[in-house]
Amino acid sequence: MIFLDSDVVIDFLRQFPPAIDWFDSIDNDEDMVLSGFVIMELIQGCQNKVAQEKLQSELITYEIVWPSPDHCHQALNIFTQYHLSHNIGLIDVLIGQTAVELGVPLYTFNQKHYQVIPYLQTIQPYEK
């Protein structure tokens, strides 16, 4: 399972060559998984209905996952503890905690955003 953050998906959608090469190198048997919160972030970035419909059609092949209530409570605790001292965003905590719950690394370039989440492993998938 490959759990992607929004920055990696954006690079792919924008046809950034290193992202395309990395996606092409992934075994076809690997499931590409997105947090529902990542989907929401991507939709939020759409400027109009045409762009949103195009995005939704491109994301149809991804599995969408959500954190369990227990992991939402853990995300709340992490957010409460670190939002002031580390400026961590609510959505980032929920995405990171979902990766922890799934027991998989989060593929992202925003390692700094996620560094305070216990047990979360992040991987930078390609060079920028």
Backbone as CSV, one residue per row, in Angstrom:
resi,resn,N_x,N_y,N_z,CA_x,CA_y,CA_z,C_x,C_y,C_z
1,MET,0.837,-1.173,0.000,0.000,0.000,0.000,0.889,1.246,0.000
2,ILE,0.561,2.169,-0.893,1.281,3.435,-0.973,0.299,4.538,-0.623
3,PHE,0.561,5.192,0.513,-0.323,6.220,1.061,0.265,7.587,0.721
4,LEU,-0.456,8.345,-0.105,0.076,9.574,-0.688,-0.476,10.829,-0.028
5,ASP,0.404,11.804,0.135,-0.008,13.126,0.578,-0.375,13.960,-0.648
6,SER,-1.055,15.049,-0.422,-1.563,15.861,-1.537,-0.449,16.433,-2.413
7,ASP,0.704,16.779,-1.835,1.777,17.368,-2.652,2.281,16.400,-3.720
8,VAL,2.328,15.124,-3.409,2.777,14.117,-4.373,1.727,13.948,-5.472
9,VAL,0.461,13.920,-5.086,-0.614,13.785,-6.074,-0.638,15.010,-6.994
10,ILE,-0.435,16.189,-6.442,-0.416,17.415,-7.245,0.706,17.358,-8.274
11,ASP,1.892,16.912,-7.863,2.995,16.779,-8.820,2.615,15.849,-9.966
12,PHE,1.981,14.729,-9.626,1.562,13.776,-10.660,0.527,14.397,-11.594
13,LEU,-0.465,15.045,-11.024,-1.518,15.653,-11.846,-0.982,16.757,-12.749
14,ARG,0.066,17.424,-12.285,0.685,18.483,-13.091,1.736,17.939,-14.052
15,GLN,1.853,16.624,-14.081,2.775,15.937,-14.991,4.236,16.323,-14.754
16,PHE,4.613,16.513,-13.478,5.992,16.803,-13.106,6.825,15.557,-13.424
17,PRO,7.824,15.667,-14.322,8.539,14.465,-14.800,9.051,13.527,-13.708
18,PRO,9.703,14.015,-12.631,10.134,13.055,-11.603,8.959,12.303,-10.959
19,ALA,7.827,12.971,-10.811,6.649,12.300,-10.245,6.131,11.240,-11.200
20,ILE,6.067,11.566,-12.478,5.608,10.601,-13.483,6.530,9.392,-13.508
21,ASP,7.835,9.625,-13.488,8.805,8.517,-13.477,8.609,7.641,-12.243
22,TRP,8.417,8.270,-11.089,8.237,7.505,-9.858,6.956,6.677,-9.924
23,PHE,5.850,7.298,-10.338,4.592,6.560,-10.461,4.729,5.395,-11.443
24,ASP,5.436,5.623,-12.537,5.633,4.556,-13.527,6.468,3.405,-12.977
25,SER,7.311,3.681,-11.991,8.187,2.644,-11.431,7.495,1.771,-10.383
26,ILE,6.327,2.170,-9.942,5.610,1.445,-8.889,4.977,0.187,-9.471
27,ASP,5.099,-0.903,-8.738,4.492,-2.172,-9.121,2.976,-2.003,-9.253
28,ASN,2.426,-2.482,-10.336,0.991,-2.340,-10.586,0.128,-3.023,-9.531
29,ASP,0.707,-3.951,-8.769,-0.051,-4.632,-7.724,-0.182,-3.794,-6.452
30,GLU,0.597,-2.718,-6.365,0.540,-1.851,-5.183,-0.737,-1.011,-5.222
31,ASP,-1.444,-0.971,-4.109,-2.620,-0.110,-4.010,-2.181,1.318,-3.719
32,MET,-2.705,2.259,-4.492,-2.470,3.676,-4.252,-3.644,4.176,-3.421
33,VAL,-3.344,4.714,-2.248,-4.380,5.055,-1.286,-4.269,6.533,-0.912
34,LEU,-5.424,7.175,-0.797,-5.483,8.575,-0.389,-6.409,8.710,0.815
35,SER,-6.036,9.594,1.710,-6.953,9.967,2.774,-8.087,10.777,2.161
36,GLY,-9.283,10.625,2.693,-10.381,11.467,2.256,-10.053,12.945,2.446
37,PHE,-9.197,13.242,3.425,-8.789,14.629,3.667,-7.895,15.152,2.542
38,VAL,-7.080,14.278,1.959,-6.264,14.667,0.807,-7.181,15.004,-0.370
39,ILE,-8.195,14.174,-0.587,-9.152,14.453,-1.663,-9.795,15.825,-1.442
40,MET,-10.182,16.104,-0.218,-10.793,17.400,0.093,-9.834,18.556,-0.189
41,GLU,-8.551,18.388,0.185,-7.564,19.429,-0.108,-7.442,19.666,-1.607
42,LEU,-7.426,18.590,-2.370,-7.305,18.709,-3.822,-8.537,19.386,-4.419
43,ILE,-9.707,19.028,-3.955,-10.939,19.661,-4.439,-10.958,21.140,-4.066
44,GLN,-10.481,21.448,-2.875,-10.429,22.845,-2.434,-9.573,23.700,-3.363
45,GLY,-8.572,23.102,-3.993,-7.692,23.825,-4.902,-8.270,24.048,-6.295
46,CYS,-9.407,23.459,-6.585,-10.030,23.630,-7.913,-10.637,25.021,-8.032
47,GLN,-10.453,25.609,-9.202,-10.941,26.959,-9.435,-12.356,27.012,-10.010
48,ASN,-12.823,25.895,-10.565,-14.148,25.880,-11.174,-14.665,24.442,-11.259
49,LYS,-15.905,24.312,-11.702,-16.558,23.001,-11.767,-15.874,22.074,-12.771
50,VAL,-15.397,22.624,-13.885,-14.712,21.801,-14.896,-13.453,21.188,-14.297
51,ALA,-12.668,22.009,-13.602,-11.443,21.506,-12.967,-11.769,20.464,-11.908
52,GLN,-12.832,20.687,-11.151,-13.214,19.728,-10.118,-13.650,18.402,-10.728
53,GLU,-14.428,18.447,-11.786,-14.866,17.207,-12.433,-13.689,16.461,-13.046
54,LYS,-12.739,17.189,-13.633,-11.532,16.557,-14.185,-10.747,15.876,-13.066
55,LEU,-10.566,16.579,-11.958,-9.853,16.014,-10.812,-10.544,14.746,-10.331
56,GLN,-11.841,14.809,-10.137,-12.567,13.651,-9.638,-12.445,12.452,-10.581
57,SER,-12.432,12.695,-11.881,-12.278,11.582,-12.820,-10.873,10.999,-12.766
58,GLU,-9.876,11.824,-12.492,-8.494,11.334,-12.402,-8.235,10.584,-11.100
59,LEU,-9.014,10.857,-10.075,-8.795,10.216,-8.773,-9.657,8.982,-8.541
60,ILE,-10.464,8.628,-9.511,-11.425,7.536,-9.335,-10.752,6.183,-9.055
61,THR,-9.513,6.016,-9.499,-8.841,4.727,-9.322,-8.194,4.570,-7.936
62,TYR,-8.118,5.650,-7.167,-7.484,5.578,-5.845,-8.479,5.072,-4.803
63,GLU,-7.954,4.280,-3.894,-8.760,3.885,-2.734,-8.763,5.059,-1.762
64,ILE,-9.902,5.326,-1.140,-10.021,6.420,-0.172,-10.210,5.818,1.213
65,VAL,-9.443,6.322,2.181,-9.531,5.822,3.552,-9.751,6.991,4.516
66,TRP,-10.320,6.657,5.654,-10.600,7.624,6.717,-10.072,7.057,8.036
67,PRO,-9.674,7.920,8.963,-9.239,7.406,10.265,-10.434,6.930,11.093
68,SER,-10.162,5.988,11.969,-11.198,5.502,12.885,-11.447,6.560,13.963
69,PRO,-12.561,6.438,14.682,-12.811,7.382,15.781,-11.672,7.419,16.809
70,ASP,-11.102,6.257,17.136,-9.992,6.237,18.099,-8.805,7.044,17.597
71,HIS,-8.506,6.908,16.319,-7.372,7.654,15.768,-7.706,9.135,15.594
72,CYS,-8.970,9.454,15.425,-9.369,10.872,15.428,-9.131,11.475,16.812
73,HIS,-9.420,10.714,17.861,-9.149,11.192,19.223,-7.646,11.383,19.433
74,GLN,-6.843,10.457,18.921,-5.390,10.608,19.028,-4.927,11.830,18.241
75,ALA,-5.515,12.054,17.073,-5.177,13.238,16.275,-5.522,14.508,17.047
76,LEU,-6.650,14.510,17.724,-7.035,15.662,18.537,-5.992,15.922,19.625
77,ASN,-5.529,14.872,20.285,-4.511,15.032,21.326,-3.213,15.599,20.750
78,ILE,-2.791,15.086,19.608,-1.561,15.572,18.960,-1.737,17.028,18.540
79,PHE,-2.872,17.334,17.935,-3.139,18.704,17.492,-3.141,19.662,18.685
80,THR,-3.807,19.274,19.766,-3.863,20.116,20.962,-2.471,20.369,21.528
81,GLN,-1.649,19.334,21.510,-0.308,19.443,22.085,0.639,20.257,21.214
82,TYR,0.519,20.184,19.876,1.555,20.738,19.006,1.129,21.876,18.067
83,HIS,-0.156,22.210,17.992,-0.528,23.220,17.001,0.083,24.583,17.297
84,LEU,0.246,24.953,18.538,0.849,26.245,18.863,2.372,26.212,18.757
85,SER,2.980,25.165,19.268,4.443,25.118,19.295,5.068,24.778,17.951
86,HIS,4.369,23.996,17.121,4.941,23.549,15.850,4.116,23.973,14.633
87,ASN,3.039,24.688,14.872,2.194,25.203,13.795,1.688,24.097,12.863
88,ILE,1.396,22.948,13.447,0.899,21.835,12.635,-0.581,22.048,12.332
89,GLY,-0.962,21.761,11.109,-2.342,21.951,10.685,-3.235,20.784,11.057
90,LEU,-4.491,21.076,11.220,-5.471,20.057,11.587,-5.533,18.934,10.555
91,ILE,-5.608,19.292,9.287,-5.705,18.268,8.238,-4.436,17.420,8.198
92,ASP,-3.273,18.045,8.383,-2.024,17.277,8.398,-2.020,16.252,9.525
93,VAL,-2.515,16.636,10.694,-2.565,15.689,11.812,-3.490,14.519,11.468
94,LEU,-4.628,14.803,10.869,-5.565,13.726,10.509,-4.988,12.809,9.435
95,ILE,-4.305,13.372,8.445,-3.663,12.555,7.406,-2.555,11.701,8.018
96,GLY,-1.716,12.327,8.820,-0.619,11.590,9.454,-1.110,10.492,10.366
97,GLN,-2.136,10.776,11.137,-2.670,9.767,12.053,-3.316,8.621,11.289
98,THR,-3.862,8.902,10.119,-4.412,7.826,9.288,-3.302,6.883,8.838
99,ALA,-2.158,7.436,8.458,-1.013,6.594,8.074,-0.561,5.733,9.249
100,VAL,-0.530,6.318,10.443,-0.158,5.550,11.636,-1.139,4.404,11.844
101,GLU,-2.411,4.703,11.718,-3.428,3.660,11.903,-3.269,2.535,10.887
102,LEU,-2.965,2.889,9.644,-2.787,1.882,8.598,-1.461,1.130,8.739
103,GLY,-0.524,1.706,9.491,0.786,1.078,9.657,1.652,1.191,8.412
104,VAL,1.480,2.290,7.669,2.243,2.499,6.440,2.901,3.877,6.474
105,PRO,3.983,4.043,5.710,4.576,5.380,5.623,3.701,6.313,4.785
106,LEU,3.882,7.595,5.014,3.207,8.624,4.221,4.220,9.171,3.225
107,TYR,3.900,9.082,1.956,4.758,9.614,0.899,4.446,11.099,0.750
108,THR,5.426,11.934,1.098,5.222,13.372,1.155,6.551,14.108,1.051
109,PHE,6.468,15.373,0.712,7.636,16.254,0.770,7.544,17.181,1.976
110,ASN,6.517,17.055,2.753,6.289,17.924,3.906,6.689,17.248,5.210
111,GLN,7.883,16.693,5.253,8.324,15.992,6.458,8.228,16.885,7.692
112,LYS,8.531,18.165,7.538,8.493,19.079,8.687,7.091,19.163,9.278
113,HIS,6.072,19.150,8.436,4.695,19.226,8.933,4.360,18.053,9.841
114,TYR,4.931,16.910,9.552,4.519,15.670,10.201,5.462,15.182,11.298
115,GLN,6.539,15.901,11.561,7.576,15.381,12.449,7.112,15.156,13.887
116,VAL,6.069,15.797,14.322,5.632,15.648,15.715,4.645,14.501,15.919
117,ILE,4.248,13.844,14.862,3.263,12.763,15.002,3.989,11.468,15.366
118,PRO,3.723,10.952,16.571,4.412,9.735,17.006,4.131,8.557,16.071
119,TYR,5.175,7.783,15.838,5.120,6.542,15.059,4.870,6.746,13.566
120,LEU,4.851,7.979,13.107,4.643,8.229,11.682,5.972,8.218,10.948
121,GLN,6.040,7.434,9.895,7.200,7.424,9.008,6.806,8.155,7.735
122,THR,7.681,9.062,7.285,7.450,9.748,6.023,8.556,9.376,5.044
123,ILE,8.210,9.367,3.775,9.165,9.044,2.719,9.019,10.094,1.628
124,GLN,10.153,10.638,1.216,10.174,11.526,0.057,10.359,10.633,-1.167
125,PRO,9.361,10.565,-2.050,9.379,9.542,-3.098,10.338,9.795,-4.268
126,TYR,10.726,11.028,-4.518,11.609,11.365,-5.631,12.249,12.713,-5.325
127,GLU,13.224,13.092,-6.133,13.908,14.375,-5.923,13.146,15.493,-6.605
128,LYS,13.113,16.644,-5.956,12.502,17.834,-6.553,13.587,18.797,-6.952
